[in-house]
Amino acid sequence: MQRRQFFQWSASGALGFGLGSNSRSNATGPFAIGSSETLRGTKSQSVAKNIIFLVSDGMSGGTLQLADLYASRKTGQRSSWMQLYETGQSPAGQPISRALMETGSANSWVTDSAAASSAWGGGVRVNNGALNVGPNGEKYQPILQKFKAAGKAVGCVTSVPITHATPAGFCINQASRGDQAEIANDYLGLKFDCMLGGGDEFFAADKRADKRDLYAEAGQAGFHVARTLTELQQTPIDMQPVLGVFHESAIPYALDHAHDPALQASVPTLAEMTRFALKRLASNPQGFVVQIEAGRVDWAAHANDTNALIHDQLAFDEAVQVALEFAAADGNTLVVITTDHGNANPGLIGTSGSNEKFDRLLDVRHTNTWVMHGLRENWQVAEIRARIEYAQGLQISAEEAQILHDHIAPLSAADRLNDRNLPFAKLANIQKKLTAVGWAGDDHSADYVELTMLGPGSESLTPFIKNYEMHNFLLQAAGMLVSG
């Protein structure tokens, strides 16, 4: 494997690319695409029986900092992730390794989640939108299929649809990430041991275009099916596969969930799903590999929704803490904490008054999404102002509320169901004056991203890694690959 591999500019000025297989790379030059082969700088290491791979999807560096600052101001304690950095070790005394990771896809410096997860899952950079399928139809075996074939229990947990790009990149081959109904079909055939998240519309007969009842089919295939928190809690910890789908589309944002008793009673948090998954998967004597994703961090960043972003990052941090506690008790578990790409690059901005402004975020009730989704067609300026003040304690002016009103008023009921049509960026810009949190945009970025590890195999992490190299790193950590 060549040291500098990403992608290269063709003579015409377009992005050139050449893909290898799981075991080789055809690309050359300083910006060539790579595929996993051997690991740079690897050394003799211990073997991990279990691997917990935690992903805060779309987490820019500013997201990590904002959540840590919120936790420090609210509770007097740093986030679990930042405590690892501050002390250099886990609470159980396990040393950590830290690196930056390069995140590009085969056809762009700026990756989407499908290509990013496929780089980890298949070991090869593919085009944005694809799941372990190359531009000429090449299929790269996803890593959870490899671990399952080796006898390990495998699964995914997410706060977005379980069929979404990040879990799917560890699991299946699909030319397009958008065909989530077909991805749901694929999952039934794979019979992975524990799949938990949202996405009811891809399993329920009354919501699928083909009217297939995948819940019934899963039950007939031997799955335990859970659709509420109570059903999950009552699911036995045995060797049967578990399918848990708890909401249409994504799990509600953590902040809105925390202020809605009905949601708390019916929909599990990311940490609750993580705790169940680890218990279920640990029942396999040969160990397990699981991906845990905070997918709504990415959705909050797209919406420039500061409150949603911070609280879903902290929900991820709670899942990290569950993983750290498991690893400390187990002693044979590699924990990986990272993100697939940055998104929108939020940050605390301004040298004057930013402390006081940020503290206005400490006692909010609801996200911008909750605010927007509750604005009916004929809501007036005064009602918009009152709804924002109730949800977040922020007082916006009548002129600012008029900007939102003028954007929303012409929208049809159907248009208002699509978040892309709603004035999230305008609301975020209004809020910036009050909270000092600003945004660089509303889409993915090409940042190098944080990567943290602890446990068996983490000693082999080098200070800089490319996303596709993670595939073989995980295989080697589990003793399934010998570095050349």
Secondary structure, DSSP 8 states (H G I E B T S, - for coil): --SS-S-EE-TTSSEE-----TT-----STT---B--S-TT-------SEEEEEEETT--HHHHHHHHHHHHHHHSS--HHHHHHHHSB-TTS-BEEEEEEE---SS-SS--HHHHHHHHHHSB---TT-BSB-TTS-B---HHHHHHHTT-EEEEEEEEETTSHHHHHTT--BS-TT-HHHHHHHHHHHT-SEEEEE-GGGT-TTTSTT---HHHHHHHTT-EEE-SHHHHHTS--SSS-EEEE-SSSS---HHHHHT-HHHHHHS--HHHHHHHHHHHHHTSTT-EEEEEEETHHHHHHHTT-HHHHHHHHHHHHHHHHHHHHHHHHHSSEEEEEE-S-EES--EE--SSSHHHHHGGGTT----HHHHHHT--TT--HHHHHHHHHHHH-----HHHHHHHHHHHTT--HHHHTSGGGS-HHHHHHHHHHHH-EE-S-SSEE---EEEEEESTTGGG--SEEETTHHHHHHHHHTTS----
